[in-house]
Each structure stands twice: as C-alpha cells, then as structure tokens.
Amino acid sequence: MTSAHCDSCKFFDEHKGNGAAAQGDAGLCRFNPPVSQPAPESKGLWPVVSSEDWCGHFTAEMTAAE
C-alpha cells in the first residue's frame, strides 16, 4: 500500500448514507465487524472512519501479507 490512510485500504467503503453521493471524507470500515448499539432492537453499524484515519492493519506484518 502506498499510503497508511483508510482511503487507500481495500476495505474502505465511501459512506453514502441514505443517498447516492459520498458523505464528505467519511467511509465505512468493512474490515472490522459492525458495532453493536445500546438499544436491543437496533442493528449493528459498520465503524465510520475518516479517509485520513489509519489503523494497525497498515503494520509491516499486515502489508506483507497482501
């Protein structure tokens, strides 16, 4: 990977909300599982990240596996 930012990750999905257009620089992390919500009837939500965020998946061990 050329950049350690979320927007260069293959698991980054542009966040479109309920429309067809991307919502700013936000995206959904499809690598990590959906996050549970406090209300029992609520469904889990994919973690929302900024395109400029980063995580431990950009360590040398993880990028070497790709």
C-alpha positions as CSV (number, residue, x, y, z in Angstrom):
1,M,0.0,0.0,0.0
2,T,1.3,3.4,-0.8
3,S,-0.4,5.3,2.0
4,A,-1.3,4.3,5.5
5,H,-4.7,6.1,5.3
6,C,-8.1,4.4,5.3
7,D,-8.9,5.7,1.8
8,S,-6.2,3.5,0.3
9,C,-7.4,0.4,2.2
10,K,-9.3,-2.1,0.1
11,F,-11.8,-2.4,3.0
12,F,-12.7,1.3,3.0
13,D,-16.2,1.9,1.6
14,E,-17.3,5.5,0.9
15,H,-20.1,6.4,3.2
16,K,-23.2,7.3,1.2
17,G,-25.7,7.5,4.0
18,N,-29.2,7.1,2.5
19,G,-28.3,8.7,-0.8
20,A,-26.1,8.0,-3.8
21,A,-23.5,10.7,-3.1
22,A,-20.5,10.2,-0.7
23,Q,-20.7,11.9,2.6
24,G,-17.6,14.2,2.8
25,D,-14.5,12.3,3.6
26,A,-16.3,9.7,5.8
27,G,-16.3,6.0,5.0
28,L,-17.2,2.6,6.4
29,C,-14.5,0.2,7.6
30,R,-15.5,-3.1,6.2
31,F,-12.6,-4.9,7.7
32,N,-13.8,-4.6,11.3
33,P,-17.2,-6.1,12.3
34,P,-20.3,-4.0,12.8
35,V,-20.5,-2.3,16.2
36,S,-23.5,-3.2,18.4
37,Q,-25.8,-0.5,19.5
38,P,-27.3,0.1,23.0
39,A,-30.9,-0.5,22.0
40,P,-31.6,-4.2,21.8
41,E,-33.8,-3.8,18.6
42,S,-31.0,-1.8,16.9
43,K,-28.8,-3.5,14.3
44,G,-25.0,-3.2,14.4
45,L,-23.4,-0.4,12.4
46,W,-20.2,-0.6,10.4
47,P,-17.5,1.6,12.0
48,V,-17.4,5.1,10.4
49,V,-13.9,6.4,9.7
50,S,-12.3,9.4,8.1
51,S,-10.5,8.8,4.8
52,E,-7.4,10.3,6.6
53,D,-7.6,7.9,9.6
54,W,-5.3,4.9,9.9
55,C,-5.2,1.7,11.9
56,G,-3.0,-1.2,12.8
57,H,-3.8,-3.0,9.6
58,F,-1.0,-0.9,8.0
59,T,1.8,-2.5,10.1
60,A,4.6,-4.2,8.2
61,E,3.2,-7.7,9.0
62,M,-0.2,-6.9,7.6
63,T,1.0,-5.2,4.4
64,A,3.5,-8.0,3.8
65,A,0.5,-10.5,3.8
66,E,-1.1,-8.7,0.9
